Structure formats: structure tokens, C-alpha cells
Amino acid sequence: MNIASEAASWLTDGAHWHGEDGFPHRIVQHLGYTALTVAIAAVIAVPLGLWIGHTGRLRGLAIAATGALRALPTLGLLTLMVLWRGIGLTSPTIALVVLAIPPLLAGAYAGLEAVDRQTVDAARAIGMTEWQVLGKVEIPIALPLIIGGFRSAVLQVVATATIAAYIGLGGLGRYIIDGLAVRDYPQILAGATVIVVLALALDAVFAVVQRSLATPR
Amino acid sequence: MTWFLDNLSHIRGLAWRHLWLSVLPVVLGFVIALPIGYAARHLRRGGGSLLSVASVVYTIPSLPLLVIIPGVLGTSFLDPSNVVIVLTIYAVAVMVRSAADAFGSVSEAVVDAARASGYSAWQRALQVELPLAGPVLLAGVRVVSVSTVSLVTIAPLVGVANLGSLFTDGFQRYFMTEVVIGILCVVVLALVLDLVWVLLGRVTMPWLQARSMR
């Protein structure tokens, strides 16, 4: 039997769909880490990005920070966090939050920047306060790009959470890391396939949401 | 610092491997993405779907792809060529879009003028559109180069040594210095390689220098 069909039978084996190590539990874990870290990152990055986009201040800094973080190797950040904060949930969470911030920040400030200046001026001219301009004009128009930031952040975290299995995080990365440790290729391939399908499914959901939020022209 | 100096030759060896594992995908990716990006720009039908395929490919997480490729191609799981193939796939996915943007940035009037003065389709593509698309193409190469240098560091998880080995080794020995030095080396390598692309851009596109000096 070749590796692909062995992986397929590993994937469809009922025993791998129950309990702690089963796919359903690992998928829920993986999605849980993703939701948690993206939520924390959003609380930090979205208000900051909106402020940068609305006021135009610190824009250079935001661009530089986004670029610098792209150069930062994720595995290096993950291992550094463990050596610094110890093994457990805190270390990978911090690393994943750090990596989710740049796309969220970029989505928020680029979204507001893309809003037509004349529209903003018109909103001010009819007597809207700055908060109203932000909440009723800028954010609704920028929403597809802001959601686009969430889309990149979620995919980034799904991918990195996989690598974080190396430093002991649960989730779907376990199949790959544990499989590599014992050279169990069917398990590695089966796990990898589930992660890829999960990532593509999440991306598709975001694509639909983004399209439905786009302002009709 | 002492650790860095004591292990300098080891780190230098890892850095060389890292450099090759990064440069090869960027160069291959550029060569492959250039015609696809050109086609995506010029094909009336199918151009848009080429770009959506590229963006879907880019959403595939790296570690899973790194272990799926040998399963698909039948290469050994620990073969360094898997790393080069996976990173080339990502490089192509990103650069197809930037190449399409780059060719899109070339003014239609200039292309029409070249056609009117008797340039063939090949001559237009190579002697007019390619040089004019150069600056945007260079920007695309720089983005891909930085992220590739950083992405190579997961390869030690599948047994392919490079600067990322300093992370796995430092983690196993609980030795923070090694991890910090690893991160610094990766960032420095990314910056050095970026500088190489910028200089290469200056050599191949000297007219940009002349314009900015005026």
C-alpha cells in the first residue's frame, strides 16, 4: 500500500475519531486557540489601527512594525517564549497573539485610509462628531478590509498553532509533530490533510462574509 | 556573545545552508511567476482565476504542506528538496500577483507606441514591458525574500538543518542564548539578502538611479 492510501485509511479509521486524540477534539482545540488568540489580538490591534487610520498619526510606525514582524521567524518566537515563560498555554498564546496583530492592524488602518476623503469631509460638514464619523461612516465603509485583516490573522494563527505543537500545544499540529517523532507517515499525512482542509474552509467562510459586507455600488 | 564566537563555524555553516534554501525558492519562484503573471494580465479570460488559484495556494499552512509534498511526489520525508519545492510554491503564489500588478502598472500608451514602431509581441514583452515593470517586480521579490528567509526556519522540524536548528536545539537544551542568537541571525540574513536585491535592482535598472538623482 502506498503512503497516500495508508493515510486515507488512517483518516477514516473510526478509532481516530474519538476521545482526547480524536479528530473532533483536536479540531475544536485548534479552533479554540485560534479564536482565543485572534480575539486578544483584536482587542489590542483593531482600536489602535482605527486610531491610526482615523488620525493618520503613527502610520510609518505601523508599516515598519508590520514589515519587521514578517521577518520574525515564528518557530524562534515560539521556542523563545517557552524558555522565557515556561511550558503551558501562556507561551504559545503570547506568540500567536504577537503574530496576529500585524494583519489586524494593517486591515484596520488600510481600511480607513481607503475611505474617500470627500465622504469623510461631507460627514463632518453635515455636523457629525468625530465618533459618529468613525462609527457611522468610516467603519462601515472599511468593514470588508477590516474583515480581510481578520481573515489573514486567522489563517496565520491556524498555520502557526500547527507549528506550536512542537512546543507542546495541543490541536491538529500534534498529529504531525507526534507522527514525525515516531516516523508514522500515515498519521502525519492524515493530520496535515485535515489542517489544510480546515484552513481552506475558514478562508472560504471569510471570503463569503467579506463579499456580503461589501457596500453595494 | 561567547557562545556565538565559540560556535561561529557551526553557525556559519547553518547560515550558508539557510541562504541556499532561501535564495533558490525566491529565484525559481520569480522565473516561474513572471510568465504566469504576464499571462494573468494579458489573458482576457482566465486571468482572474489564475490569481484566485494563487491566493488559495497561499492560504495552505506551511508545515502541513511541507509533509504533504513528499507524500505526493514520492520523495523522502527528510529530503531538503521538499523544503525548496514548498517555498517555491509559496513564492510563485505571491509573485504571480505582484507580477500581474507590475505589468498592469505599465502605461498602455507606451505599449501601443512600441507596437506602432514595429516591435513584435516578444520584443514588446522583453524590451518594453519587462523593464518598465521592473520596480514593482523588485518590490515583490523583496517581500517574498523576507518571508522565505523566515519560513525556512521550520525545516528543522522535518530534519533539514539551517539557522532554525538553533531554535530546536536551544529548545531541547533549554538554552535561551542560542534561540536569541538564532532569531538575530535570521533577521540579519533577511536584511542582507534584501540589500542584495536592492543592489541588483540598481545594477539592472540604472535609469531609476539617474531619475532620483536629478
Chai-1 contact restraints between the chains, C-beta under 6 A:
chainA,res_idxA,chainB,res_idxB,connection_type,confidence,min_distance_angstrom,max_distance_angstrom,comment,restraint_id
A,I3,B,G71,contact,1.0,0.0,6.0,A-B,restraint_1
A,A4,B,G71,contact,1.0,0.0,6.0,A-B,restraint_2
A,R70,B,V146,contact,1.0,0.0,6.0,A-B,restraint_3
A,R70,B,S147,contact,1.0,0.0,6.0,A-B,restraint_4
A,A71,B,V146,contact,1.0,0.0,6.0,A-B,restraint_5
A,A71,B,S150,contact,1.0,0.0,6.0,A-B,restraint_6
A,A71,B,V187,contact,1.0,0.0,6.0,A-B,restraint_7
A,A71,B,A190,contact,1.0,0.0,6.0,A-B,restraint_8
A,P73,B,S150,contact,1.0,0.0,6.0,A-B,restraint_9
A,P73,B,T153,contact,1.0,0.0,6.0,A-B,restraint_10
A,P73,B,V186,contact,1.0,0.0,6.0,A-B,restraint_11
A,L75,B,T153,contact,1.0,0.0,6.0,A-B,restraint_12
A,L75,B,I154,contact,1.0,0.0,6.0,A-B,restraint_13
A,L75,B,G164,contact,1.0,0.0,6.0,A-B,restraint_14
A,L75,B,F167,contact,1.0,0.0,6.0,A-B,restraint_15
A,G76,B,F167,contact,1.0,0.0,6.0,A-B,restraint_16
A,G76,B,G182,contact,1.0,0.0,6.0,A-B,restraint_17
A,G76,B,I183,contact,1.0,0.0,6.0,A-B,restraint_18
A,T79,B,F167,contact,1.0,0.0,6.0,A-B,restraint_19
A,T79,B,F171,contact,1.0,0.0,6.0,A-B,restraint_20
A,T79,B,V179,contact,1.0,0.0,6.0,A-B,restraint_21
A,L80,B,V179,contact,1.0,0.0,6.0,A-B,restraint_22
A,L83,B,M176,contact,1.0,0.0,6.0,A-B,restraint_23
A,L155,B,T59,contact,1.0,0.0,6.0,A-B,restraint_24
A,A159,B,P61,contact,1.0,0.0,6.0,A-B,restraint_25
A,A159,B,S62,contact,1.0,0.0,6.0,A-B,restraint_26
A,T162,B,P61,contact,1.0,0.0,6.0,A-B,restraint_27
A,T162,B,L63,contact,1.0,0.0,6.0,A-B,restraint_28
A,I163,B,L63,contact,1.0,0.0,6.0,A-B,restraint_29
A,I163,B,I154,contact,1.0,0.0,6.0,A-B,restraint_30
A,I176,B,V67,contact,1.0,0.0,6.0,A-B,restraint_31
A,I188,B,V67,contact,1.0,0.0,6.0,A-B,restraint_32
A,L189,B,G71,contact,1.0,0.0,6.0,A-B,restraint_33
A,A192,B,P64,contact,1.0,0.0,6.0,A-B,restraint_34
A,A192,B,V67,contact,1.0,0.0,6.0,A-B,restraint_35
A,A192,B,I68,contact,1.0,0.0,6.0,A-B,restraint_36
A,I195,B,P61,contact,1.0,0.0,6.0,A-B,restraint_37
A,I195,B,P64,contact,1.0,0.0,6.0,A-B,restraint_38
A,V196,B,I60,contact,1.0,0.0,6.0,A-B,restraint_39
A,V196,B,P64,contact,1.0,0.0,6.0,A-B,restraint_40
A,A199,B,T59,contact,1.0,0.0,6.0,A-B,restraint_41
A,A199,B,P61,contact,1.0,0.0,6.0,A-B,restraint_42
A,D203,B,T59,contact,1.0,0.0,6.0,A-B,restraint_43
